[in-house]
Amino acid sequence: MERVAFGNTGLDVSRLCAGTGTHGWAGRSDQTALGIEGLARLLRRAFDAGVTFWDAADQYGSHPHVARALESVPRDEVVISTKTVARTQTEATRALTRFRRELGTEVLDIVLLHCMSNEGWPTSHAGAMEALTRAKERGEVRAVGISSHGLGALHAAAKSEWVDVVLVRLNHAGVNMDGSLEDVLEAVRRLGEADKAIYAMKVLGCGALRGDRREAFEFINDVNDVHAFTVGMTSEAELDENVRLVDEIEQRIRRSA
């Protein structure tokens, strides 16, 4: 699978990202319900298929599962994104120490402030931002940013020099997004102009758009400013089908170039 430069982060990611947070919160998700060995096995299969970008979060409870998968794949060939709900500097500092221990890694590739819902997050989460900045300076975190659940949060991210990465809700049907499709696409355009690394979630509209994955994937692929997109998968068959579709789309693009 093709890897692309992820904005200005210095990281290279696969277009398809393996999500671990379908219906995820309060320490569980559809993926973690597979058990540590079950999800680790799926992530290793994803790696073998070229999916080298994995999306985790503290609130999904998926760190132990990712850590188990990392035991049998080269750490420097996988980009791991995780998320924190910390707001203060102390909370975030403690969380980062715990995340590194839980994931079994010295360096966290990407850490996002989880579920930012309004334009005031740079003020409400200033302490956590400071902790992440210091962690970057120490080489413990490579890139920082937000996962967005509000149009105002996207607008603030485009204006923030602190933000490296944005995870945005986006799909062709406008299902479970931060605003209308037109408004979100405009926000994504502004993020692209600001040189942010962007990856999309809710590409299948929380399952509502599963009936035509090809249309969903082709739409995201055609949004120029989006570097990658995350999909939560719970079976090898689902993984293989998604990889096949992304490979076909990438091959079509290469042939037409």
Order of alpha helices (4+ residues) and beta strands (2+ residues): beta-beta-beta-alpha-beta-alpha-beta-alpha-beta-alpha-alpha-beta-alpha-beta-alpha-beta-alpha-beta-alpha
